[in-house]
Amino acid sequence: MIEESRTKNTIKNVKTGAIVQIINKLMAFIVRTVFIKMLNSEYLGINGLFTNILTILSFTELGIGTAIIFNMYKPIAIHDNEKLKSLMKLYKKCYIIIGCIVFFLGILVIPFMGVIIKETPKIKENINCIYILFLFNTASSYFFTYKKSIISAYQKQSIINNIDSLFYLIKSILEIIFLIITRNYIVYLIIQILGTLLENIVLAKKADKMFPFIKEKNVKALDKKEKKGILSNVKSLVVYKFGTVIMNGTDNILISSLVNVETVGLCSNYTLIIQSIKSVVETALNGVTASVGNLNAVASNEQKKDIFYQLTFINYLIYSFCAIAFIILLNPFIALWLGNEYVLNIGVSISLAISFWVEGLRNPGYIFRTTLGLFEKGKITPYIGAIANIVISIILCKCFGVVGIFIGTTIAQLVSYSWIDPYLIHKYSFNTSFKEYLKKYIIYAVVFAIELFMCLFINSYIRIDGIMKFIMQIIIVVIVPNTINLIVFYKTQEYNSLKDKFIYPIVRKLRKR
């Protein structure tokens, strides 16, 4: 019964997560199109740059959310509402402090704007005013968002997804209307702020209604031993998170300071597409996180290992297909969507796609590491990645321009995250050799390279232009990688498990219809 409920919740979370993200990203494309027509690429660059800066500042979240959600899994399993109340109280206090810290640190960045932005952008608004609005939007969200954690921990991510989708739709429509009417970037930002605030308030009210016990005043404080354990995990996570945001959140800052803010805007069209697909995939896959957390609390090592390898295989299939699609289709799509003046060197597409693939394959390791509570292990690794990213990106930027920055990020991922999380969970949870995972990773990389080569080879023989060429490229991307994957992995345990649990049930449902 527990297994059935876990599977049911997982499928529901995955389904709603994917649908919501697809709707959201379609709206994002429409908003982006109107944005470019009504404003210019300088504003796109500022948008991307400040988003990166605030991503880095968000490291002050310190991993408290992850640590507390991890501590929720057991109380939820045994229906210990008193413990959940105590955790939520701690969560609330922490996030109020975090919101204040984010705002304070954000203010300290203002004097350094001249260093971060190499060339003053050609815009009519005050750059500091724009930044403060970005900062307020990020900092204020911490005062309400903590209640989402209990909804997620109860495997009800679909509720969050639905509310998020509704607000995103309304916000996008308002952004489009006011961009057309006013052509004013400040108005655009104010709509975003109001949307964020209202969404978090609605989610907080929903959590109160679903779990009325969290509103009760008689809340026991966590005992010192348990609080010490949480704080220990938080200390480990802050190191991990800080390194992560430095590695993944500095590309736009480096482009702005080493190249110019306009290039940030041009690159942002590529990253919008990639991040849109990534958000759909990750939201769907993150729907399994709470279920994995529940699984890790009760399952045997062998069961955990089987699920991990199944999840890794699913990630490989999805991210390989998407990465090849990016390399083949990104430039043609940008040309059709915005025009040839917005098309960048093919090296940008390739470097971004490979970075996307490398990052995607580490998702299962990260999910298992956090849900297993292995916070203390490997906490220094992100610093290795962060330092490697900055140093290598700066060096390669001088040789290859903006492409070098993206290559630097990929190399940093390979020398840090790509192997450390799988190594840790094999050693401390599965109690098996890491070599099995390494072997599979190499096989996945080789097959991915073969698929990419075949697609590029076939694509080179297409002699037509325009929309018909784009359609032919889509056909190549759909057929070639999936055919090769079917041939190579048809007899593997991971493929058969995927077939039995997901493909056959879907086929049976379609036949009934």
VOGU-3710 file (C-alpha; in Angstrom, 3 decimals, decimal comma):
1> mieesrtknt> 0,000/0,000/0,000  2,837/2,396/0,890  4,667/1,500/-2,328  1,473/2,064/-4,336  0,843/5,426/-2,680  4,468/6,480/-3,250  4,257/5,539/-6,931  0,883/7,248/-7,346  2,133/10,487/-5,772  5,307/10,371/-7,819
11> iknvktgaiv> 3,426/9,946/-11,115  1,001/12,724/-10,177  3,810/15,095/-9,178  5,783/14,301/-12,320  2,747/14,744/-14,583  1,546/18,053/-13,098  5,093/19,358/-12,807  5,781/18,750/-16,485  2,451/20,204/-17,643  2,847/23,309/-15,484
21> qiinklmafi> 6,365/23,952/-16,701  5,363/23,505/-20,346  2,590/26,096/-19,925  4,913/28,437/-18,031  7,684/28,216/-20,589  5,365/28,744/-23,536  4,220/31,926/-21,825  7,874/32,830/-21,162  8,578/32,678/-24,901  5,640/34,937/-25,657
31> vrtvfikmln> 6,717/37,402/-22,962  10,323/37,300/-24,217  9,181/38,021/-27,795  7,110/41,021/-26,686  9,966/42,123/-24,386  12,459/42,203/-27,279  10,025/44,031/-29,576  9,095/46,654/-26,969  12,540/47,136/-25,354  16,011/45,968/-26,477
41> seylginglf> 18,848/43,485/-25,873  20,418/45,763/-23,238  17,418/45,132/-20,991  17,753/41,392/-21,665  21,335/41,571/-20,511  20,419/43,415/-17,322  17,673/40,869/-16,664  20,109/37,970/-16,940  22,884/39,701/-15,011  20,794/40,682/-11,986
51> tniltilsft> 19,158/37,268/-11,906  22,648/35,745/-11,600  23,647/38,153/-8,837  20,537/37,365/-6,818  21,091/33,646/-7,377  24,475/33,994/-5,724  23,017/35,987/-2,846  20,450/33,251/-2,298  23,219/31,039/-0,929  22,253/32,603/2,414
61> elgigtaiif> 19,347/30,142/2,354  22,156/27,994/3,757  20,458/24,765/2,855  18,140/25,159/5,840  15,145/24,196/3,723  16,817/21,016/2,482  17,920/20,063/5,990  14,515/20,638/7,563  12,583/18,892/4,772  14,899/15,908/5,225
71> nmykpiaihd> 13,977/15,913/8,931  10,269/15,995/8,009  10,227/12,636/6,209  10,268/10,477/9,354  7,677/12,512/11,373  5,367/12,435/8,345  5,777/8,660/8,017  4,838/8,133/11,702  2,263/10,994/11,852  4,195/12,983/14,478
81> neklkslmkl> 2,483/16,375/14,094  4,152/17,796/17,195  7,577/17,311/15,668  6,377/18,853/12,398  5,104/21,933/14,270  8,492/22,345/15,919  10,313/22,053/12,603  8,007/24,587/10,942  8,558/27,053/13,783  12,319/26,755/13,357
91> ykkcyiiigc> 11,908/27,034/9,600  9,924/30,273/9,938  12,478/31,926/12,240  15,350/30,970/9,976  13,742/32,283/6,825  12,815/35,648/8,305  16,477/36,092/9,225  17,555/34,873/5,784  15,312/37,382/3,998  16,898/40,220/5,961
101> ivfflgilvi> 20,433/38,930/5,276  19,753/38,640/1,527  18,509/42,233/1,402  21,488/43,531/3,421  24,071/41,698/1,301  22,270/42,832/-1,818  22,615/46,476/-0,792  26,365/45,970/-0,311  26,670/44,985/-3,998  25,497/48,401/-5,284
111> pfmgviiket> 28,877/50,224/-4,941  30,491/47,552/-7,165  28,116/47,914/-10,129  30,813/49,696/-12,131  33,072/46,635/-11,829  30,351/44,072/-12,583  29,078/45,917/-15,664  31,957/46,573/-18,092  30,063/49,011/-20,329  27,200/51,237/-19,145
121> pkikeninci> 24,017/49,923/-20,790  22,002/52,231/-23,041  18,824/52,454/-20,992  16,755/55,339/-19,661  16,165/53,916/-16,164  18,593/54,159/-13,264  20,530/50,876/-13,068  20,598/50,909/-9,244  16,831/51,401/-9,071  16,322/48,364/-11,301
131> yilflfntas> 18,668/46,314/-9,151  16,858/47,266/-5,913  13,556/46,064/-7,398  15,201/42,733/-8,273  16,603/42,549/-4,765  13,269/43,268/-3,095  11,546/40,578/-5,182  14,087/37,970/-4,046  14,379/38,984/-0,389  10,639/39,376/0,265
141> syfftykksi> 9,851/35,868/-0,988  11,615/34,357/2,041  9,023/35,733/4,455  6,222/33,518/3,107  7,708/30,683/1,108  8,712/28,468/4,056  5,225/26,948/4,296  5,612/25,388/0,854  8,059/22,915/2,385  5,433/20,928/4,273
151> isayqkqsii> 3,257/20,598/1,153  6,262/19,279/-0,767  7,366/16,937/2,023  3,872/15,372/2,029  4,370/14,519/-1,675  1,773/17,125/-2,739  4,025/19,016/-5,121  1,208/18,955/-7,688  -0,700/21,520/-5,585  2,274/23,888/-5,630
161> nnidslfyli> 2,636/23,316/-9,371  -1,002/24,188/-10,064  -0,928/27,412/-8,040  2,409/28,358/-9,575  1,006/27,824/-13,068  -2,069/29,975/-12,405  -0,066/32,887/-11,059  2,550/32,622/-13,782  -0,160/32,744/-16,438  -1,813/35,814/-14,904
171> ksileiifli> 1,532/37,527/-14,369  2,647/36,829/-17,955  -0,577/38,228/-19,437  -0,224/41,405/-17,364  3,458/41,747/-18,374  2,548/41,477/-22,056  -0,284/44,017/-21,763  1,752/46,596/-19,852  4,875/46,146/-22,001  2,801/46,913/-25,096
181> itrnyivyli> 1,019/49,873/-23,458  3,886/51,470/-21,502  7,159/50,067/-22,931  8,373/50,552/-19,351  10,803/48,119/-17,732  10,035/49,332/-14,189  6,330/48,516/-14,589  7,359/45,061/-15,844  9,425/44,478/-12,678  6,655/45,726/-10,350
191> iqilgtllen> 4,247/43,188/-11,876  6,799/40,447/-11,136  7,134/41,572/-7,505  3,377/41,674/-6,913  2,978/38,253/-8,561  5,653/36,696/-6,345  4,182/38,170/-3,152  0,601/37,137/-3,915  1,581/33,608/-4,964  3,538/33,005/-1,753
201> ivlakkadkm> 0,677/34,347/0,370  -1,828/32,031/-1,384  0,482/29,020/-0,903  0,901/29,893/2,781  -2,898/30,024/3,204  -3,212/26,690/1,370  -0,679/25,078/3,720  -2,610/26,412/6,728  -5,824/24,901/5,370  -4,262/21,507/4,524
211> fpfikeknvk> -2,315/21,203/7,759  -4,161/23,276/10,406  -1,904/21,965/13,167  0,956/24,203/11,935  -1,073/27,246/13,093  -1,317/25,987/16,679  0,393/28,183/19,276  1,478/25,439/21,688  4,678/24,451/19,923  7,448/22,568/21,696
221> aldkkekkgi> 11,000/23,613/21,024  13,218/20,995/19,432  15,534/19,294/21,882  19,134/20,459/21,868  20,467/17,234/20,343  18,092/17,367/17,378  18,626/21,092/16,818  22,376/20,482/16,944  22,003/17,772/14,302  20,032/20,093/12,007
231> lsnvkslvvy> 22,549/22,909/12,486  25,374/20,484/11,704  23,657/19,559/8,456  23,046/23,241/7,715  26,740/24,048/8,198  27,641/21,356/5,704  24,976/22,469/3,249  26,004/26,132/3,343  29,429/25,133/2,085  27,870/22,930/-0,578
241> kfgtvimngt> 25,326/25,530/-1,649  27,790/28,416/-1,737  30,103/26,491/-4,014  27,160/25,475/-6,189  25,866/28,999/-6,763  29,368/30,299/-7,448  29,847/27,644/-10,099  26,416/27,819/-11,720  25,543/31,444/-11,093  28,555/33,379/-12,334
251> dnilisslvn> 28,457/32,929/-16,128  26,434/36,089/-16,803  28,537/38,093/-14,351  31,740/36,979/-16,104  30,250/37,759/-19,541  29,124/41,203/-18,346  32,506/42,081/-16,803  34,755/40,460/-19,459  32,694/41,057/-22,622  29,625/43,347/-22,286
261> vetvglcsny> 26,063/43,349/-20,992  24,586/43,190/-24,526  26,237/39,790/-25,060  24,569/38,669/-21,825  21,257/39,578/-23,475  22,034/37,646/-26,678  23,172/34,599/-24,693  20,070/34,840/-22,531  17,898/33,883/-25,523  19,829/30,619/-25,731
271> tliiqsiksv> 19,784/30,044/-21,991  16,045/30,840/-21,889  15,381/27,931/-24,239  17,750/25,594/-22,399  16,530/26,644/-18,959  12,919/26,276/-20,117  13,484/22,668/-21,129  15,595/22,110/-18,021  12,812/23,462/-15,787  10,250/21,141/-17,375
281> vetalngvta> 12,541/18,139/-16,954  13,706/19,013/-13,435  10,221/19,822/-12,201  9,053/16,451/-13,457  12,044/14,636/-11,974  11,904/16,608/-8,716  8,439/15,200/-8,297  10,180/11,985/-7,223  12,310/13,650/-4,513  9,832/13,254/-1,661
291> svgnlnavas> 9,121/9,682/-2,789  12,838/8,920/-2,821  13,093/10,419/0,652  10,304/8,144/1,806  11,944/5,184/0,060  15,310/5,838/1,680  13,672/5,842/5,108  12,293/2,292/4,743  13,936/0,438/1,821  16,905/-1,923/1,690
301> neqkkdifyq> 20,234/-0,913/0,179  19,564/-3,053/-2,878  16,188/-1,395/-3,487  17,754/2,057/-3,137  20,477/1,114/-5,605  17,986/-0,222/-8,174  15,915/2,958/-8,027  19,054/5,106/-8,282  20,209/3,364/-11,463  16,725/3,515/-12,967
311> ltfinyliys> 16,593/7,240/-12,256  20,086/7,721/-13,707  19,057/5,907/-16,893  15,924/8,032/-17,245  18,042/11,171/-16,797  20,475/9,936/-19,436  17,695/9,320/-21,980  16,062/12,702/-21,419  19,180/14,853/-21,186  20,937/13,184/-24,135
321> fcaiafiill> 17,944/13,736/-26,380  17,572/17,362/-25,261  21,305/18,151/-25,547  21,448/16,836/-29,133  18,295/18,809/-29,949  19,940/21,981/-28,632  23,075/21,509/-30,748  21,141/20,818/-33,947  18,134/23,101/-33,485  19,071/26,102/-31,318
331> npfialwlgn> 20,580/28,334/-34,004  17,873/27,582/-36,611  15,177/28,197/-33,991  16,683/31,528/-32,881  16,893/32,597/-36,545  13,236/31,716/-37,164  12,077/33,180/-33,851  14,020/36,460/-33,562  16,057/36,830/-36,751  19,643/36,154/-37,879
341> eyvlnigvsi> 20,976/39,180/-35,938  20,289/37,289/-32,698  22,149/34,108/-33,809  25,493/33,398/-32,122  28,370/31,094/-33,017  27,508/27,350/-33,087  30,113/26,952/-30,338  27,680/28,633/-27,916  25,020/25,996/-28,630  27,505/23,119/-28,317
351> slaisfwveg> 29,113/24,330/-25,079  25,754/25,093/-23,454  24,293/21,740/-24,526  27,219/19,691/-23,198  27,108/21,619/-19,914  23,366/20,838/-19,777  24,078/17,114/-20,329  26,808/16,918/-17,678  24,676/18,746/-15,122  21,633/16,610/-15,929
361> lrnpgyifrt> 23,371/13,326/-15,219  24,288/14,449/-11,708  20,622/15,006/-10,704  19,980/11,484/-9,327  23,146/11,657/-7,247  22,093/14,980/-5,753  18,530/13,761/-5,030  19,785/10,640/-3,260  22,534/12,478/-1,395  20,130/15,016/0,096
371> tlglfekgki> 17,314/12,555/0,871  19,805/10,197/2,520  21,021/13,042/4,717  24,658/12,790/3,616  25,201/16,491/4,254  28,545/16,219/6,001  30,160/14,139/3,289  31,944/15,856/0,433  31,023/19,357/1,573  34,266/20,849/0,277
381> tpyigaiani> 33,742/19,588/-3,268  31,676/22,596/-4,471  34,572/24,910/-3,616  36,793/22,893/-5,925  34,171/23,305/-8,634  33,669/27,019/-7,927  37,384/27,867/-8,008  37,907/25,732/-11,114  34,962/27,411/-12,839  36,132/30,987/-12,252
391> visiilckcf> 39,816/30,357/-13,045  39,235/28,192/-16,131  36,413/30,424/-17,432  38,572/33,571/-17,221  41,499/31,826/-18,967  39,348/30,285/-21,707  37,384/33,524/-22,218  40,613/35,207/-23,345  41,097/32,433/-25,933  37,547/31,602/-27,071
401> gvvgifigtt> 35,387/34,493/-25,864  31,993/33,728/-24,366  32,252/30,046/-25,420  35,267/29,674/-23,126  33,166/30,729/-20,126  30,609/27,979/-20,793  33,370/25,397/-21,360  34,893/26,408/-18,023  31,600/25,675/-16,253  31,431/22,210/-17,846
411> iaqlvsyswi> 35,002/21,323/-16,866  34,301/22,484/-13,304  31,249/20,205/-13,125  33,268/17,219/-14,362  36,034/17,640/-11,760  33,600/18,016/-8,867  29,895/17,149/-8,776  29,744/14,601/-11,566  31,457/11,912/-9,518  31,446/12,924/-5,847
421> dpylihkysf> 27,692/12,499/-5,102  27,451/9,043/-6,738  30,663/8,021/-4,959  29,277/9,066/-1,570  25,940/7,298/-1,902  27,639/4,111/-3,098  30,041/4,170/-0,184  27,747/5,243/2,659  24,329/3,969/1,573  24,552/1,209/-1,033
431> ntsfkeylkk> 27,752/-0,272/0,436  28,890/-1,255/-3,053  31,700/-0,307/-5,410  31,582/2,995/-7,261  33,122/1,328/-10,339  29,724/0,092/-11,571  28,424/3,665/-11,795  31,634/4,900/-13,425  31,358/2,154/-16,062  27,750/3,102/-16,841
441> yiiyavvfai> 28,644/6,816/-16,994  31,398/6,137/-19,560  29,010/3,995/-21,635  26,381/6,759/-21,543  28,991/9,351/-22,603  30,237/7,208/-25,508  26,718/6,444/-26,765  25,805/10,144/-26,462  28,899/11,083/-28,528  27,952/8,529/-31,218
451> elfmclfins> 24,391/9,844/-31,358  25,622/13,420/-31,665  28,105/12,530/-34,410  25,433/10,679/-36,422  22,990/13,590/-36,124  25,612/16,142/-37,188  26,712/13,875/-40,062  23,182/13,424/-41,422  22,387/17,110/-40,830  25,379/18,127/-43,009
461> yiridgimkf> 23,677/16,525/-46,041  20,494/18,611/-45,812  20,576/20,968/-48,795  17,294/22,823/-48,333  16,742/26,018/-46,296  14,079/27,700/-44,212  11,264/26,025/-42,309  11,526/22,757/-44,287  15,160/22,355/-43,213  14,131/22,947/-39,593
471> imqiiivviv> 11,436/20,265/-39,869  13,957/17,798/-41,341  16,344/18,562/-38,460  13,605/17,861/-35,930  12,956/14,478/-37,582  16,667/13,623/-37,376  16,829/14,593/-33,690  13,746/12,526/-32,849  14,671/9,365/-34,775  18,469/8,960/-34,541
481> pntinlivfy> 19,197/9,202/-30,760  16,131/7,218/-29,717  16,837/4,471/-32,247  20,449/4,118/-31,088  19,368/4,080/-27,416  16,834/1,355/-28,166  19,445/-0,783/-29,920  22,128/-0,335/-27,237  20,033/-0,549/-24,059  17,109/-2,787/-25,050
491> ktqeynslkd> 18,258/-5,746/-22,940  19,449/-3,804/-19,877  17,765/-4,041/-16,491  17,160/-0,283/-16,423  15,353/-0,289/-19,777  13,149/-3,264/-18,865  12,247/-1,673/-15,546  11,344/1,578/-17,317  9,298/-0,391/-19,848  7,372/-2,328/-17,191
501> kfiypivrkl> 6,680/0,598/-14,841  6,003/3,437/-17,282  5,824/2,512/-20,987  3,451/-0,478/-20,758  1,001/1,246/-18,360  0,817/4,266/-20,708  0,259/2,015/-23,744  -2,513/0,128/-21,919  -4,254/3,395/-21,025  -4,052/4,605/-24,622
511> rkr> -5,515/1,331/-25,893  -8,470/1,636/-23,504  -9,223/5,055/-24,937
//
